[in-house]
Amino acid sequence: MSADRSSRGRPDRSRRHGASGPPRRPPTRKPPEPDPARQAALDLLGAVRSRGAYANLTLPGILNDRGLSGRDAALATELSYGSCRALGQLDAVISACGDRPIADLDGVVIDALRLGVYQILRTRIPPHAAVSATVDLVRASDKPGGAGYVNAVLRRASEADLDTWIERLAPDAAEDPLGHLAMALSHPRWIVTAVRDALNAAGAVDELEPALRADDQPPAVHLVARPGRIGRDELLTESGGLPALYSPFGVYLDGGDPGAIRAVADGRAAVQDEGSQLMAAAMANAPLDGPDLRWLDLAAGPGGKAGLLGALAEQRGARVDAVEVAPHRADLVRRTVQDLPVTVHTADGRDPGLPAGSFDRVILDAPCTGLGALRRRPEARWRRQPSDVADLVQLQQELLASAGTLVRPGGIVAYVTCSPHLAETAGVIGRRPEELELIDARPLLPGVPDLGDGPTVQLWPHRHGTDGMFLAVMRRQE
């Protein structure tokens, strides 16, 4: 367009002010108003990346601070948790579309790119809307200069769909099936290998892909009715939920805020995964000769199992001791078991200072990698490392040895982990103290299908809808 045509119809400001009049003020552009749901998601990703925050614990506070509810809160949750789960896959696409190492980018640029690529490839949000809204987030941040780079990378990412990017970036499925699944289903390769090994050991060689896909399915909220405080039928009426398939105390909540349910607010019920309910019930119901008055929860934080066990013990005239090494988690246990016959000890379960041979039942829900609860902890699959396993296994063995000392002859020890990793399950049980004899755990989970050949039990999210809980039940010999 010529200068003459481009100026046609425009006022001649130089004539209005004269040749020596004041210069034109350069146009100013007000920073955009970011979409509140996407801003909340960006805040969450920044907290996870920069200070190791836990997404499921941090996001509710962000939503509350920003006053988000309803559809905005739902969108922020989907974008936050989804981006955390898909992190490795998103970073692979970002690296392919950009010309700078991710580690060299400003934090807000990294977070915005992950958030934008997630929207483009893994939601129904139109790509142009995802690009525009994400660029606005960066322009409104303290690093607005990164907006151009974010725009360029996201536009390249939008040139292909997710299946095409997987085809381009993943190892060949025929030559490296585990590597292909790791990219396609966004899991670290070592976790894919660990899940494969556990399934193969159980004769379930065809279930790897369903097991990995289940990690990306948001879990339903499970409630537990504390016996003696509220019956399940009453909790069903109060909550509007559905009865759990396997736990006699369980209720499936179909949406809503569980904290708004009166029974949860006053402690008659609680939020607890059905798998954890089954583990506590198995320990409490294992056949036992002799006295049955003293129970022990040897790694009790944050207190869910201690709460259920306390309610069961109260009905039987028993008492529970709960041990937790971390003071803040011990305080959580105390709040959870308030008014129940539970005594909380802030102590190391490996040497808690309790009398040897004084407990009739012991449950050890040991610290572990948490690979069975990846659907609940969106960022966990990228935070855990294979190097963590050896230290955890050592701790698990030391805690199990302590449990074997604290239980009386003839008493019961239930070893539990929220992980299918063979080193943390069969490996620990294979090196258990010789006085602990395995008994068949399967009859202690009545009605639960697909429990394998025993004597131990492994629950799976894709099979049972619970967290991936492992259970071994042992009796101490004379």
C-alpha positions as CSV (number, residue, x, y, z in Angstrom):
1,M,0.0,0.0,0.0
2,S,1.4,3.4,-1.0
3,A,1.9,6.2,1.5
4,D,-0.8,8.3,-0.2
5,R,-3.4,5.6,0.1
6,S,-2.4,4.6,3.6
7,S,-2.9,8.2,4.8
8,R,-6.2,8.8,3.0
9,G,-9.0,9.7,5.4
10,R,-6.7,10.2,8.4
11,P,-6.4,13.6,10.2
12,D,-3.1,15.5,9.6
13,R,-2.0,15.9,13.2
14,S,1.2,17.8,12.1
15,R,-1.0,20.6,10.6
16,R,-3.1,20.7,13.8
17,H,-0.2,21.2,16.1
18,G,2.2,22.9,13.7
19,A,5.6,21.6,12.5
20,S,7.1,22.3,15.9
21,G,4.1,21.0,17.9
22,P,4.2,18.3,20.5
23,P,5.2,14.8,19.2
24,R,2.7,12.1,19.0
25,R,2.6,9.9,22.1
26,P,3.5,6.3,21.1
27,P,0.5,4.0,21.5
28,T,0.4,2.2,24.8
29,R,-1.0,-1.3,25.1
30,K,-2.6,-2.3,28.3
31,P,-1.6,-5.8,29.5
32,P,-4.4,-8.3,28.8
33,E,-6.7,-9.6,31.4
34,P,-5.8,-13.3,31.7
35,D,-8.5,-16.0,31.8
36,P,-8.9,-16.7,35.6
37,A,-9.1,-20.5,35.2
38,R,-5.9,-20.6,33.1
39,Q,-4.2,-18.2,35.5
40,A,-5.0,-20.5,38.4
41,A,-3.6,-23.5,36.4
42,L,-0.4,-21.5,35.6
43,D,0.0,-20.6,39.3
44,L,-0.3,-24.3,40.2
45,L,2.3,-25.4,37.6
46,G,4.6,-22.8,38.9
47,A,4.2,-24.0,42.5
48,V,4.9,-27.6,41.5
49,R,7.9,-26.7,39.5
50,S,9.6,-24.1,41.7
51,R,8.9,-25.3,45.2
52,G,7.9,-28.9,44.9
53,A,4.3,-28.3,45.9
54,Y,1.8,-31.2,45.8
55,A,-0.8,-30.4,43.2
56,N,-3.8,-32.0,45.0
57,L,-2.9,-30.1,48.2
58,T,-2.1,-26.8,46.6
59,L,-4.8,-26.3,44.0
60,P,-7.8,-25.9,46.4
61,G,-6.1,-22.9,48.1
62,I,-5.4,-21.3,44.7
63,L,-9.0,-21.8,43.6
64,N,-10.2,-20.3,46.9
65,D,-7.8,-17.3,46.7
66,R,-9.0,-16.5,43.2
67,G,-12.7,-17.1,44.1
68,L,-13.1,-19.7,41.4
69,S,-16.0,-22.2,41.5
70,G,-18.2,-24.1,39.1
71,R,-17.0,-24.3,35.5
72,D,-14.0,-22.1,36.1
73,A,-12.8,-24.3,39.0
74,A,-13.4,-27.5,36.9
75,L,-11.4,-26.1,34.0
76,A,-8.6,-25.0,36.2
77,T,-8.5,-28.5,37.8
78,E,-8.5,-30.3,34.5
79,L,-5.7,-28.1,33.0
80,S,-3.6,-28.3,36.2
81,Y,-3.8,-32.0,36.9
82,G,-3.7,-32.9,33.2
83,S,-0.6,-30.9,32.6
84,C,1.1,-32.4,35.6
85,R,0.3,-35.9,34.5
86,A,1.4,-35.4,30.9
87,L,4.6,-33.5,31.7
88,G,7.1,-35.8,30.0
89,Q,5.0,-35.9,26.8
90,L,4.5,-32.2,26.8
91,D,8.2,-31.5,27.2
92,A,9.0,-33.8,24.3
93,V,6.7,-31.8,22.0
94,I,8.0,-28.5,23.3
95,S,11.6,-29.5,22.7
96,A,10.7,-30.6,19.1
97,C,8.9,-27.3,18.4
98,G,11.4,-24.9,20.1
99,D,15.0,-24.0,19.5
100,R,16.0,-23.5,23.1
101,P,16.6,-26.1,25.9
102,I,13.7,-26.1,28.3
103,A,16.1,-25.7,31.2
104,D,17.2,-22.3,29.7
105,L,13.7,-20.8,29.7
106,D,12.2,-18.6,32.3
107,G,9.9,-20.4,34.7
108,V,6.7,-18.8,33.6
109,V,7.6,-19.5,30.0
110,I,8.1,-23.2,30.8
111,D,4.8,-23.4,32.7
112,A,2.9,-21.5,30.0
113,L,4.3,-23.8,27.2
114,R,3.2,-26.9,29.1
115,L,-0.2,-25.5,29.8
116,G,-0.6,-24.4,26.2
117,V,0.5,-27.7,24.6
118,Y,-1.7,-29.6,26.9
119,Q,-4.7,-27.6,25.8
120,I,-3.8,-28.0,22.1
121,L,-3.1,-31.7,22.1
122,R,-5.2,-33.2,24.9
123,T,-8.4,-31.1,25.2
124,R,-11.2,-30.0,22.9
125,I,-10.2,-26.4,23.3
126,P,-9.7,-24.9,19.8
127,P,-6.0,-24.5,19.1
128,H,-6.2,-20.8,18.2
129,A,-8.0,-20.1,21.5
130,A,-5.4,-22.1,23.5
131,V,-2.6,-20.2,21.8
132,S,-4.1,-16.8,22.3
133,A,-5.1,-17.3,26.0
134,T,-1.7,-18.8,26.9
135,V,0.2,-15.9,25.2
136,D,-2.0,-13.5,27.2
137,L,-0.9,-15.2,30.4
138,V,2.8,-14.6,29.6
139,R,2.1,-11.0,28.5
140,A,0.5,-10.3,31.8
141,S,3.3,-11.9,33.8
142,D,6.5,-10.5,35.1
143,K,8.3,-11.9,32.0
144,P,6.2,-10.5,29.1
145,G,9.1,-10.7,26.7
146,G,8.7,-14.4,26.5
147,A,5.3,-14.1,24.8
148,G,6.7,-14.2,21.3
149,Y,8.6,-17.4,21.9
150,V,5.5,-19.0,23.5
151,N,3.4,-18.0,20.6
152,A,5.9,-19.5,18.1
153,V,6.3,-22.8,19.9
154,L,2.5,-23.3,20.4
155,R,1.8,-22.5,16.8
156,R,4.2,-25.2,15.7
157,A,2.7,-27.6,18.2
158,S,-0.7,-27.0,16.8
159,E,0.4,-28.1,13.3
160,A,-0.2,-31.8,14.2
161,D,-2.5,-33.7,16.6
162,L,-1.3,-35.8,19.5
163,D,-1.2,-39.1,17.6
164,T,1.0,-37.5,14.9
165,W,3.4,-36.2,17.5
166,I,3.6,-39.6,19.2
167,E,4.3,-41.2,15.8
168,R,7.1,-38.6,15.2
169,L,8.7,-38.6,18.7
170,A,8.1,-42.0,20.3
171,P,10.4,-45.1,19.8
172,D,9.0,-47.6,17.3
173,A,6.4,-49.8,19.0
174,A,7.8,-53.0,17.4
175,E,11.4,-52.3,18.3
176,D,10.9,-50.7,21.7
177,P,7.4,-51.3,23.0
178,L,8.1,-50.0,26.5
179,G,9.7,-46.8,25.2
180,H,6.7,-46.3,22.9
181,L,4.2,-46.7,25.8
182,A,6.3,-44.4,28.0
183,M,5.9,-41.6,25.4
184,A,2.4,-42.4,24.2
185,L,0.9,-42.7,27.8
186,S,3.3,-40.2,29.4
187,H,5.0,-42.2,32.1
188,P,8.7,-42.4,32.9
189,R,10.1,-45.6,31.3
190,W,11.2,-47.0,34.7
191,I,7.6,-46.9,35.9
192,V,6.3,-48.6,32.8
193,T,8.9,-51.3,33.4
194,A,8.0,-51.7,37.1
195,V,4.3,-52.0,36.3
196,R,5.0,-54.5,33.4
197,D,7.1,-56.7,35.8
198,A,4.4,-56.7,38.5
199,L,1.7,-57.7,36.0
200,N,3.9,-60.3,34.4
201,A,4.6,-61.8,37.8
202,A,0.8,-62.1,38.3
203,G,0.3,-63.7,34.8
204,A,-1.5,-60.5,33.5
205,V,0.8,-59.8,30.6
206,D,-1.9,-58.2,28.5
207,E,-2.9,-55.5,31.1
208,L,0.0,-53.1,30.8
209,E,-1.7,-50.5,28.7
210,P,-5.0,-50.5,30.7
211,A,-3.0,-50.2,33.9
212,L,-1.1,-47.2,32.7
213,R,-4.2,-45.5,31.2
214,A,-5.9,-45.9,34.6
215,D,-3.3,-43.6,36.1
216,D,-4.7,-40.7,34.0
217,Q,-8.3,-41.3,35.1
218,P,-9.4,-38.9,37.9
219,P,-10.4,-41.1,40.8
220,A,-13.8,-41.0,42.3
221,V,-14.2,-39.7,45.9
222,H,-14.6,-42.6,48.3
223,L,-16.1,-42.1,51.8
224,V,-15.8,-44.4,54.8
225,A,-18.5,-44.7,57.4
226,R,-16.9,-45.2,60.8
227,P,-18.6,-48.1,62.5
228,G,-20.3,-47.3,65.7
229,R,-20.5,-43.6,64.6
230,I,-22.6,-43.9,61.5
231,G,-24.0,-46.7,59.5
232,R,-23.3,-46.9,55.8
233,D,-27.0,-46.6,54.9
234,E,-27.2,-43.4,56.9
235,L,-24.1,-42.1,55.2
236,L,-25.7,-43.0,51.8
237,T,-28.7,-40.9,52.7
238,E,-26.6,-37.9,53.9
239,S,-24.2,-37.9,51.0
240,G,-26.5,-39.0,48.1
241,G,-23.7,-41.4,47.1
242,L,-23.7,-45.1,46.0
243,P,-22.6,-48.1,48.1
244,A,-19.0,-49.2,47.4
245,L,-18.6,-52.5,45.6
246,Y,-16.3,-54.2,48.1
247,S,-15.9,-52.3,51.4
248,P,-18.8,-52.7,53.8
249,F,-18.0,-49.2,55.1
250,G,-17.6,-47.5,51.7
251,V,-19.6,-45.0,49.8
252,Y,-18.9,-43.6,46.3
253,L,-19.5,-39.9,46.1
254,D,-20.7,-38.6,42.8
255,G,-19.3,-35.1,42.8
256,G,-19.7,-32.3,45.2
257,D,-17.6,-31.2,48.2
258,P,-17.2,-34.0,50.7
259,G,-16.4,-31.5,53.4
260,A,-19.9,-30.2,53.1
261,I,-21.4,-33.5,54.2
262,R,-22.4,-33.3,57.9
263,A,-21.1,-36.7,58.8
264,V,-17.6,-35.9,57.3
265,A,-17.5,-32.5,59.0
266,D,-18.2,-33.9,62.4
267,G,-15.9,-37.0,62.1
268,R,-18.5,-39.8,61.8
269,A,-17.3,-40.4,58.3
270,A,-14.2,-39.5,56.3
271,V,-12.7,-39.4,52.8
272,Q,-10.7,-42.6,52.3
273,D,-9.9,-44.7,49.2
274,E,-11.8,-48.0,49.2
275,G,-8.5,-49.9,48.9
276,S,-7.2,-48.4,52.1
277,Q,-10.5,-49.4,53.8
278,L,-10.0,-52.9,52.7
279,M,-6.5,-53.1,54.0
280,A,-7.6,-51.9,57.5
281,A,-10.5,-54.3,57.6
282,A,-8.3,-57.2,56.6
283,M,-5.9,-56.5,59.5
284,A,-8.8,-56.2,61.9
285,N,-10.6,-59.4,60.7
286,A,-7.7,-61.8,60.3
287,P,-8.3,-64.9,62.5
288,L,-6.6,-64.6,65.9
289,D,-6.3,-66.9,68.9
290,G,-6.0,-65.4,72.4
291,P,-6.4,-61.8,73.5
292,D,-7.4,-59.1,71.0
293,L,-7.2,-55.9,73.0
294,R,-4.1,-54.0,71.7
295,W,-3.7,-52.9,68.0
296,L,-0.9,-50.9,66.5
297,D,-0.7,-48.7,63.4
298,L,3.1,-48.4,62.9
299,A,3.2,-45.7,60.2
300,A,0.0,-43.9,60.8
301,G,0.2,-40.5,59.0
302,P,-2.1,-38.9,57.9
303,G,-4.5,-41.1,59.9
304,G,-7.1,-42.6,57.6
305,K,-6.5,-46.2,58.6
306,A,-6.0,-45.2,62.3
307,G,-9.5,-43.6,62.2
308,L,-11.2,-46.7,60.8
309,L,-9.3,-49.0,63.1
310,G,-10.1,-46.8,66.1
311,A,-13.8,-47.1,65.3
312,L,-13.6,-50.9,64.9
313,A,-11.5,-51.3,68.0
314,E,-14.0,-49.2,70.0
315,Q,-16.8,-51.7,69.1
316,R,-14.6,-54.6,70.3
317,G,-13.3,-53.1,73.5
318,A,-9.8,-52.8,72.1
319,R,-7.4,-49.8,71.9
320,V,-5.1,-48.6,69.1
321,D,-1.6,-47.1,69.3
322,A,-0.6,-45.1,66.3
323,V,3.0,-44.2,65.5
324,E,4.1,-41.4,63.1
325,V,7.6,-40.0,62.8
326,A,6.8,-36.6,61.3
327,P,5.3,-34.2,63.9
328,H,3.0,-32.4,61.5
329,R,1.6,-35.7,60.3
330,A,1.3,-37.0,63.8
331,D,-0.9,-33.9,64.5
332,L,-3.0,-34.8,61.5
333,V,-3.5,-38.3,63.0
334,R,-4.5,-36.8,66.4
335,R,-7.2,-34.6,64.7
336,T,-8.4,-37.6,62.7
337,V,-8.8,-39.9,65.7
338,Q,-10.3,-37.4,68.1
339,D,-12.7,-39.1,70.5
340,L,-11.6,-42.6,69.4
341,P,-9.6,-45.0,71.6
342,V,-6.4,-44.2,69.8
343,T,-3.1,-43.0,71.4
344,V,-0.8,-41.2,69.0
345,H,3.0,-41.4,69.4
346,T,5.4,-39.1,67.6
347,A,8.2,-41.6,67.1
348,D,10.2,-43.6,64.5
349,G,8.4,-46.8,63.8
350,R,11.8,-48.6,63.6
351,D,12.3,-48.0,67.3
352,P,9.1,-46.4,68.7
353,G,9.8,-47.1,72.4
354,L,6.9,-49.5,72.8
355,P,7.1,-52.8,74.7
356,A,8.1,-55.8,72.5
357,G,5.5,-58.5,72.0
358,S,2.7,-56.3,73.5
359,F,0.4,-56.0,70.4
360,D,-2.2,-58.5,69.1
361,R,-2.5,-56.9,65.7
362,V,-0.1,-54.6,63.8
363,I,-0.6,-52.8,60.5
364,L,2.3,-51.4,58.7
365,D,1.3,-49.2,55.7
366,A,4.9,-48.6,54.8
367,P,6.3,-45.5,53.1
368,C,6.8,-46.4,49.4
369,T,7.1,-45.0,45.9
370,G,3.3,-44.5,45.7
371,L,3.1,-46.0,42.2
372,G,-0.3,-47.3,43.0
373,A,-1.8,-43.9,43.6
374,L,-0.5,-41.9,40.6
375,R,-4.0,-41.0,39.6
376,R,-4.4,-39.1,42.9
377,R,-1.0,-37.4,42.8
378,P,-0.6,-35.9,39.3
379,E,3.0,-34.8,39.5
380,A,4.3,-37.9,41.4
381,R,5.3,-39.9,38.4
382,W,7.9,-37.2,37.5
383,R,9.0,-36.5,41.0
384,R,9.9,-40.1,42.0
385,Q,13.2,-41.5,40.7
386,P,14.3,-45.2,40.3
387,S,17.1,-44.3,42.7
388,D,14.5,-43.8,45.5
389,V,13.5,-47.5,45.5
390,A,16.6,-48.9,47.3
391,D,16.3,-46.5,50.2
392,L,12.6,-47.1,50.6
393,V,13.0,-50.9,50.5
394,Q,15.6,-50.6,53.3
395,L,13.2,-48.6,55.3
396,Q,10.3,-51.0,54.6
397,Q,12.4,-54.0,55.8
398,E,13.5,-52.2,59.0
399,L,9.9,-51.3,59.8
400,L,8.7,-54.8,59.1
401,A,11.4,-56.1,61.4
402,S,10.1,-53.7,64.1
403,A,6.5,-54.9,63.5
404,G,7.7,-58.5,64.0
405,T,9.2,-57.6,67.3
406,L,6.2,-55.6,68.6
407,V,3.5,-58.2,67.8
408,R,3.0,-61.0,70.3
409,P,3.5,-64.7,69.4
410,G,0.3,-65.7,67.6
411,G,-0.5,-62.1,66.7
412,I,-1.1,-60.7,63.2
413,V,1.0,-58.3,61.1
414,A,-0.4,-56.8,57.9
415,Y,2.2,-55.3,55.6
416,V,0.7,-52.8,53.1
417,T,2.1,-50.6,50.4
418,C,0.4,-48.4,47.9
419,S,2.7,-49.7,45.1
420,P,2.9,-52.7,42.8
421,H,6.7,-52.4,42.5
422,L,8.1,-55.9,43.1
423,A,11.0,-54.7,45.2
424,E,8.6,-53.1,47.6
425,T,6.1,-56.0,47.7
426,A,7.3,-59.5,47.0
427,G,10.9,-58.5,47.5
428,V,10.3,-57.2,51.1
429,I,8.1,-60.1,52.0
430,G,10.6,-62.5,50.6
431,R,13.1,-61.2,53.2
432,R,10.7,-60.9,56.1
433,P,11.7,-61.9,59.6
434,E,11.7,-65.7,59.8
435,E,9.2,-65.8,62.7
436,L,6.5,-64.1,60.5
437,E,4.6,-66.8,58.6
438,L,2.5,-65.8,55.6
439,I,-1.2,-66.6,55.7
440,D,-3.6,-66.3,52.8
441,A,-4.9,-62.7,52.6
442,R,-7.5,-63.4,49.9
443,P,-10.3,-64.6,52.3
444,L,-9.9,-61.3,54.2
445,L,-11.2,-59.4,51.1
446,P,-14.6,-61.1,50.6
447,G,-16.2,-60.3,47.3
448,V,-13.2,-58.7,45.7
449,P,-12.5,-60.4,42.3
450,D,-9.2,-61.1,40.5
451,L,-7.0,-61.5,43.5
452,G,-4.6,-64.0,41.9
453,D,-3.1,-67.1,43.4
454,G,-2.2,-65.7,46.8
455,P,-1.2,-65.7,49.5
456,T,-0.6,-62.0,49.0
457,V,-3.0,-59.6,47.3
458,Q,-2.4,-56.8,44.8
459,L,-5.3,-54.4,44.0
460,W,-5.2,-52.4,40.8
461,P,-7.0,-49.2,39.7
462,H,-7.9,-50.6,36.3
463,R,-9.3,-53.8,37.8
464,H,-10.8,-52.8,41.1
465,G,-11.3,-49.0,40.9
466,T,-9.1,-48.6,44.0
467,D,-5.6,-47.4,44.6
468,G,-3.0,-50.1,43.8
469,M,-2.7,-51.5,47.3
470,F,-0.5,-54.5,48.1
471,L,-1.3,-56.7,51.2
472,A,0.6,-59.5,52.9
473,V,-0.8,-60.9,56.2
474,M,1.6,-62.7,58.6
475,R,1.2,-64.5,61.9
476,R,4.1,-64.5,64.4
477,Q,5.2,-68.0,65.3
478,E,6.1,-69.0,68.8
